[in-house]
Amino acid sequence: MSSSPVSRSGRFGSGPAAEVAAFSESISFDWRLWRHDIRGSIAHATMLREIGILSAAELKAIKAGLDEIGREIESGTFAWKMELEDVHMNIEAELTRRVPAGARLHTARSRNDQVAVDIRLWLRDEIDTLAADVRGLQKALVGLGARHPEVIIPGYTHLQRAQPVWFAHHLLAYVEMLDRDLGRLLDARERANVCPLGSGAIAGSTLPLDRERVATLLGFVDAKGRPRVTQNSMDGVSDRDFLIEFAAASALLAVHLSRLAEDVILWVSTEFGFIRIADAYTTGSSLMPQKKNPDVAELTRGKTGRVVGNLMSLLTLLKGLPMTYNRDLQEDKERVFDTADTVRACVRLMGAMLDNTRAIPESCAAAAADPLLLATDLADYLVRKGMPFRQAHHVVGSVVALAEKWGKPLNQLTLAEYQGVDRTFEPDVMDVFDLKKAMQRRAITGAPGTAQVKAQLKRWQRLLAKA
């Protein structure tokens, strides 16, 4: 606590030691809540006027003073004071210095419910911005796929070539992941969208506060415009579940970004050579002049660790706290702020990088031409001839072994060699290795069939155009 008259009560004979003040301050990071603090204060003052605590003149003076302080903060001329500890006391103390009525603003309000409402207001804004950025990354992925509709690449399991897929189909897998991430973020926003103001320090107030009015003024309303307020004052000031939900949704988003980054890092390597990233989104080496490194993707992969770590910090922070508010909760903000800043930066930079990336069709085609990618199609061919799949799997394994023995690709074995393994093979076996036809045969929902991928690209283009 600070030694200022607005934050120290008559209970204390002196202010805290300097090292305690430095240890306990939060203004160095919670200053970024200033917009939300001012907004919450104006809503609270408006309600106090409506229930007769403030006069019309006092409300007008408080609003004008807060607006002036907001303009100074926006312009960078406001002087934050560490001895006032946090964003709430800095703004209130300055308001009280300028406007005598400012001393009445804290009526029926504690910093406990004040910070709870501020962080909810902040989180709603952050989720709205992040949601738009996630949509932007989805558009970048769909755009990259749409720019290369004829490119086929190997799909991988265990990082070994498995089966052929359209390049766009691979990219659309991440679009689906991101859509789930978006759903989780919006779900977290729904639970954050409840107003705790009026909970006081722990037990509400004996004054006739109109909590629903404040909630409406601050936009804490449901789909029908009905106010949403917390129903238990103790839970209202101590609940941080909504922050953990956001951190968890962000951690999973970061994991998905890391997986995408890993694919990009592999694809851009000389060994794969599937894509080329524009120079503006790569860096060179201080020693090796030939290097062109995918630093955006690598940093995105690396920053995932801090986002996951922030989630663990928040969970650990809350696990042993008794009801209700404890000063430990001050530690939530840096972790949540860092999560929000990190995932937004990663989402935006990955989207910009993909907008400036192109496939290298020749390299992709050379990799996709590997006939081993169609070994499962060869087993399906035998199934269509009436053979049980387990037997077909064994037969094709024998064909692959024969091809390896003779050093020949599967599509260069003769019909006699095929029939030497099993008489079920007929002259049409070579049709299996027509890659375009093989892609067309993947006609079921969700498969990387030619028609299916085109339809999915159009579906996502249509959905994202509305976002």
C-alpha positions in Angstrom: 0.0 0.0 0.0 1.2 3.5 -0.6 1.6 6.3 1.9 -0.6 8.7 0.0 -3.7 10.0 1.9 -6.0 8.5 -0.6 -4.6 5.0 -0.2 -3.5 4.9 3.5 -6.2 4.8 6.2 -6.0 6.3 9.7 -5.1 2.8 10.9 -1.4 3.3 10.0 0.9 5.7 11.7 3.4 5.8 8.9 3.9 4.8 5.3 5.6 1.6 4.1 9.3 1.2 3.9 10.7 2.3 0.5 11.7 -1.3 -0.4 8.1 -2.5 0.4 6.6 0.2 -1.8 8.9 -0.8 -4.6 8.1 -4.5 -4.1 4.4 -4.0 -4.0 3.9 -1.4 -6.8 2.0 -2.5 -9.9 1.8 0.7 -11.9 4.8 -0.4 -13.9 2.5 -2.8 -15.7 -1.1 -2.2 -14.8 -1.0 1.4 -16.2 -2.3 -0.2 -19.4 -5.7 -0.6 -17.7 -6.2 3.1 -17.6 -8.9 3.3 -20.3 -10.9 0.6 -18.6 -10.4 2.2 -15.2 -11.7 5.5 -16.4 -14.6 3.9 -18.2 -15.5 2.0 -15.0 -15.2 5.1 -12.9 -17.5 7.1 -15.2 -20.1 4.3 -15.1 -19.9 4.1 -11.3 -20.2 7.9 -10.9 -23.2 8.0 -13.2 -24.9 5.4 -11.1 -24.0 7.3 -7.9 -25.7 10.3 -9.4 -28.8 8.4 -10.3 -29.2 7.0 -6.7 -28.6 10.5 -5.2 -25.1 10.1 -3.8 -23.6 12.7 -6.3 -25.1 15.9 -7.5 -25.4 16.6 -11.2 -22.6 19.2 -10.9 -20.3 16.7 -9.2 -20.9 14.1 -11.8 -20.2 16.6 -14.6 -16.9 17.7 -12.8 -15.8 14.1 -12.3 -16.5 13.1 -15.9 -14.7 16.2 -17.2 -11.7 15.5 -14.9 -11.5 11.9 -15.9 -11.7 12.8 -19.6 -8.9 15.3 -19.2 -6.7 12.7 -17.4 -7.5 10.3 -20.2 -6.3 12.7 -22.9 -3.1 13.3 -21.0 -2.4 9.6 -20.6 -3.2 9.1 -24.3 -0.7 11.9 -25.3 2.0 10.6 -22.9 2.1 13.7 -20.7 0.5 12.2 -17.6 3.0 11.6 -14.8 2.6 8.1 -13.3 3.8 8.0 -9.6 5.2 4.7 -8.2 4.4 5.8 -4.7 0.7 5.7 -5.6 1.1 2.0 -6.3 -1.3 1.2 -9.1 -3.4 2.6 -12.0 -6.5 3.1 -9.8 -4.8 5.2 -7.2 -2.8 7.2 -9.7 -6.0 8.2 -11.6 -8.1 8.8 -8.5 -5.5 10.8 -6.7 -5.0 13.1 -9.6 -8.7 13.5 -10.1 -9.1 14.4 -6.4 -6.3 16.9 -6.7 -8.1 18.6 -9.6 -11.7 18.0 -8.8 -12.9 18.1 -5.1 -15.8 15.9 -6.0 -13.3 13.2 -7.0 -13.0 12.3 -3.3 -16.6 11.0 -3.4 -15.9 8.7 -6.4 -14.7 5.8 -4.3 -18.1 5.7 -2.4 -19.3 2.0 -2.2 -16.3 0.8 -4.3 -13.2 -1.1 -3.4 -10.0 -1.6 -5.4 -11.0 -5.2 -5.2 -14.1 -4.9 -7.3 -12.5 -2.0 -9.3 -9.6 -4.1 -10.6 -12.0 -7.0 -11.2 -14.1 -4.9 -13.5 -11.1 -3.3 -15.2 -9.5 -6.6 -16.1 -12.8 -8.0 -17.4 -13.2 -4.9 -19.6 -9.7 -5.2 -20.8 -10.0 -8.9 -21.6 -13.2 -8.4 -23.6 -11.3 -5.9 -25.8 -8.3 -8.1 -26.1 -10.3 -11.1 -27.2 -12.2 -9.0 -29.8 -8.9 -7.9 -31.3 -7.3 -11.3 -31.1 -10.4 -12.9 -32.7 -10.0 -10.5 -35.7 -6.3 -11.4 -35.9 -7.1 -15.1 -35.9 -9.6 -14.5 -38.8 -6.8 -12.7 -40.6 -4.5 -15.7 -40.2 -7.2 -18.0 -41.5 -7.6 -15.8 -44.5 -3.8 -15.9 -45.1 -3.9 -19.7 -45.0 -6.9 -20.0 -47.3 -5.3 -17.4 -49.7 -2.0 -19.3 -49.9 -3.9 -22.5 -50.7 -6.1 -20.7 -53.3 -3.0 -19.3 -55.0 -1.7 -22.9 -55.6 -4.8 -25.0 -56.4 -2.8 -27.5 -58.5 0.0 -28.2 -56.0 0.1 -31.7 -54.5 2.5 -32.6 -51.7 3.2 -35.7 -49.6 1.3 -35.9 -46.4 3.4 -37.2 -43.5 2.9 -39.4 -40.5 5.9 -40.0 -38.1 7.5 -37.4 -40.4 7.7 -40.1 -43.1 6.0 -39.8 -46.4 2.5 -41.3 -46.1 -0.1 -40.3 -48.8 -0.5 -37.5 -51.3 -2.6 -34.5 -50.3 -3.4 -31.2 -52.0 -1.2 -28.4 -50.6 -4.4 -26.5 -49.9 -5.8 -29.4 -47.9 -2.8 -29.3 -45.6 -3.2 -25.6 -45.0 -7.0 -26.0 -44.4 -6.2 -28.3 -41.5 -4.8 -25.3 -39.7 -7.8 -23.2 -40.6 -10.0 -25.8 -38.9 -7.7 -25.7 -35.8 -7.8 -22.0 -35.7 -11.6 -22.0 -35.9 -11.7 -24.2 -32.7 -9.3 -21.7 -31.1 -11.6 -18.9 -32.0 -14.6 -20.7 -30.5 -12.7 -21.2 -27.2 -11.7 -17.6 -27.1 -15.2 -16.4 -27.7 -16.5 -18.8 -25.1 -14.0 -17.4 -22.6 -15.2 -13.9 -23.5 -18.8 -15.0 -22.6 -17.8 -15.8 -19.0 -15.7 -12.7 -18.7 -18.7 -10.6 -19.7 -20.2 -10.4 -16.2 -19.9 -7.2 -14.1 -18.4 -7.6 -10.5 -18.6 -3.9 -9.7 -20.7 -3.4 -6.5 -19.2 -6.4 -4.8 -17.1 -4.0 -2.8 -14.1 -5.3 -0.9 -15.9 -8.6 0.0 -19.5 -8.0 1.2 -21.1 -5.5 -1.2 -22.5 -2.2 0.2 -25.2 -1.0 2.5 -25.9 1.8 0.0 -28.7 1.2 -2.6 -26.4 0.6 -5.5 -27.9 -0.1 -8.9 -25.5 -2.8 -10.1 -27.6 -3.6 -13.2 -27.4 0.0 -14.3 -23.6 -0.1 -14.1 -23.4 -3.4 -16.0 -25.6 -1.9 -18.7 -23.4 1.2 -19.0 -20.3 -1.0 -19.3 -21.8 -3.4 -21.9 -22.0 -6.4 -19.5 -25.2 -7.6 -21.2 -26.5 -10.8 -22.7 -27.6 -11.2 -26.3 -31.0 -9.6 -25.5 -29.4 -6.6 -23.8 -30.1 -7.7 -20.3 -27.5 -6.8 -17.6 -25.2 -9.6 -16.3 -23.8 -9.1 -12.8 -21.9 -11.5 -10.5 -24.2 -13.1 -8.0 -21.8 -13.6 -5.1 -19.8 -10.7 -3.8 -17.0 -12.9 -2.5 -16.7 -14.7 -5.8 -17.0 -11.4 -7.7 -13.8 -10.0 -6.2 -11.7 -13.2 -6.2 -12.8 -14.9 -9.4 -10.0 -15.1 -12.0 -11.3 -18.2 -13.8 -12.0 -16.1 -16.9 -8.3 -15.2 -17.1 -7.2 -18.8 -16.9 -9.7 -19.7 -19.6 -8.2 -17.1 -21.8 -4.7 -18.2 -21.0 -5.7 -21.8 -21.7 -7.3 -21.0 -25.0 -4.3 -18.9 -25.9 -1.9 -21.6 -24.9 -3.6 -24.1 -27.3 -3.7 -21.4 -30.0 0.0 -21.0 -29.5 0.6 -24.7 -29.7 -1.3 -24.8 -33.1 0.8 -21.8 -34.3 3.9 -23.8 -33.2 2.8 -26.8 -35.3 2.2 -24.6 -38.3 5.6 -22.9 -37.7 7.3 -26.4 -37.7 5.7 -27.3 -41.0 6.8 -24.0 -42.5 10.3 -24.5 -41.2 10.5 -28.0 -42.8 8.9 -26.9 -46.0 11.3 -24.0 -46.5 14.4 -26.1 -45.9 16.5 -27.3 -48.8 15.7 -30.9 -48.0 12.0 -30.2 -48.7 12.0 -27.0 -50.8 8.2 -26.8 -50.9 7.8 -23.1 -50.3 9.7 -19.8 -50.5 9.2 -17.0 -48.0 9.7 -13.3 -49.1 13.0 -11.8 -47.9 11.2 -9.3 -45.7 10.1 -12.2 -43.4 13.4 -14.0 -43.2 16.9 -13.2 -41.9 20.4 -14.0 -42.8 23.4 -15.4 -41.0 26.2 -13.3 -39.5 28.7 -15.8 -40.8 27.2 -17.8 -43.7 26.2 -15.5 -46.6 24.0 -18.1 -48.3 21.6 -18.5 -45.3 17.9 -17.4 -45.4 16.4 -18.3 -42.1 12.6 -18.5 -41.3 12.9 -16.5 -38.1 9.2 -15.5 -37.9 8.3 -19.2 -37.8 11.1 -20.1 -35.4 10.3 -17.3 -32.9 6.6 -18.3 -33.1 7.5 -21.8 -32.2 9.8 -20.6 -29.4 7.3 -18.1 -27.9 4.8 -20.9 -27.4 6.8 -21.9 -24.3 6.2 -18.6 -22.5 2.5 -18.7 -23.3 2.2 -22.2 -21.9 4.3 -21.1 -18.9 2.0 -18.2 -18.3 -0.9 -20.6 -18.0 0.9 -22.7 -15.5 1.8 -19.6 -13.5 -1.8 -18.6 -13.3 -3.0 -22.0 -12.2 -0.3 -22.2 -9.6 -1.1 -18.7 -8.4 -4.8 -19.5 -7.7 -4.5 -23.1 -6.4 -3.9 -22.2 -2.7 -5.7 -18.9 -2.2 -8.3 -18.7 0.5 -11.4 -16.6 -0.1 -11.5 -13.8 -1.1 -9.1 -11.2 -2.4 -5.5 -11.7 -1.7 -2.6 -9.6 -2.8 -1.2 -12.6 -4.7 -3.8 -11.7 -7.4 -1.7 -8.7 -8.4 0.6 -11.3 -10.1 -2.1 -12.3 -12.6 -1.7 -9.2 -14.8 1.8 -9.6 -16.1 1.2 -13.2 -17.1 -2.1 -12.4 -18.8 -0.7 -9.2 -20.5 2.3 -11.2 -21.8 0.0 -13.9 -23.1 -2.2 -11.5 -24.9 0.8 -9.5 -26.4 2.6 -12.7 -27.4 -0.2 -14.6 -29.1 -1.4 -11.5 -31.0 2.1 -10.8 -32.3 2.6 -14.4 -33.4 -0.8 -14.6 -35.1 -0.3 -11.3 -36.9 3.3 -12.1 -38.0 2.5 -15.6 -39.1 -0.4 -14.2 -41.2 1.8 -11.6 -42.8 4.5 -14.1 -43.5 2.1 -16.5 -45.2 0.7 -13.6 -47.3 4.2 -13.3 -48.6 4.9 -17.0 -49.2 4.6 -19.0 -52.3 4.8 -22.7 -53.1 7.5 -24.1 -55.4 5.4 -26.4 -57.7 8.4 -28.2 -59.2 9.7 -29.3 -55.8 6.3 -30.3 -54.6 5.5 -32.2 -57.7 8.8 -34.1 -57.5 8.1 -35.2 -53.9 4.5 -36.1 -54.7 5.5 -38.2 -57.6 6.9 -40.9 -55.3 4.7 -43.9 -56.1 5.1 -45.3 -52.6 2.6 -42.6 -51.6 0.0 -44.6 -53.4 0.8 -47.9 -51.7 -2.5 -47.7 -49.7 -4.3 -47.0 -53.0 -2.8 -50.2 -54.3 -4.3 -52.1 -51.3 -7.7 -50.4 -52.0 -7.4 -51.6 -55.6 -7.1 -55.2 -54.3 -10.1 -54.6 -51.9 -12.2 -53.6 -54.9 -11.2 -56.9 -56.5 -12.7 -58.7 -53.5 -9.6 -59.2 -51.3 -9.9 -58.6 -47.5 -8.0 -55.5 -46.5 -5.6 -57.3 -44.1 -4.6 -59.7 -46.9 -4.3 -56.8 -49.3 -2.1 -54.9 -46.9 0.2 -58.0 -46.7 0.3 -58.4 -50.5 1.2 -54.8 -51.1 3.9 -55.1 -48.4 5.3 -58.0 -50.4 5.2 -55.9 -53.6 7.0 -53.0 -51.9 9.7 -55.5 -50.7 10.0 -56.8 -54.2 10.4 -53.3 -55.6 13.1 -52.5 -53.1 14.9 -55.7 -53.9 15.0 -54.9 -57.6 15.6 -51.1 -57.0 12.6 -50.2 -59.0 9.7 -47.8 -58.2 6.3 -49.4 -57.7 5.0 -48.0 -60.9 7.9 -49.5 -62.9 7.3 -53.1 -61.9 5.9 -55.2 -64.7 2.5 -56.9 -64.7 4.3 -60.2 -64.5 6.2 -59.1 -61.4 2.9 -58.0 -59.8 1.2 -61.2 -60.7 4.2 -63.1 -59.4 3.2 -61.8 -56.0 -0.6 -62.3 -56.4 -2.7 -63.2 -59.4 -5.4 -60.7 -58.3 -3.4 -58.0 -60.0 -4.7 -57.2 -63.6 -3.4 -54.9 -66.4 -5.4 -52.0 -64.9 -3.1 -52.0 -61.8 -1.0 -49.2 -63.4 -4.0 -46.8 -63.3 -3.5 -46.7 -59.5 -0.4 -44.6 -60.1 -2.1 -41.8 -62.0 -1.8 -39.2 -59.3 -4.6 -36.9 -60.6 -7.0 -39.8 -60.7 -5.8 -40.9 -57.3 -6.7 -37.5 -55.9 -10.1 -37.6 -57.6 -10.9 -40.9 -56.0 -10.7 -39.4 -52.5 -14.3 -38.4 -52.7 -15.6 -38.8 -49.2 -16.3 -35.9 -46.8 -13.2 -34.5 -45.2 -10.8 -36.2 -47.6 -8.2 -34.4 -49.8 -10.2 -35.2 -53.0 -9.9 -32.7 -55.9 -13.6 -31.7 -55.7 -13.7 -31.8 -51.9 -10.7 -29.4 -51.5 -12.0 -27.0 -54.0 -15.3 -27.0 -52.2 -13.6 -26.5 -48.9 -11.6 -23.5 -50.2 -14.8 -21.9 -51.5 -16.6 -22.6 -48.2 -13.9 -20.9 -46.2 -13.6 -18.0 -48.6 -17.3 -17.5 -48.2 -17.2 -17.7 -44.4 -14.2 -15.5 -44.0 -15.6 -12.9 -46.4 -18.4 -12.4 -43.8 -15.9 -12.2 -40.8 
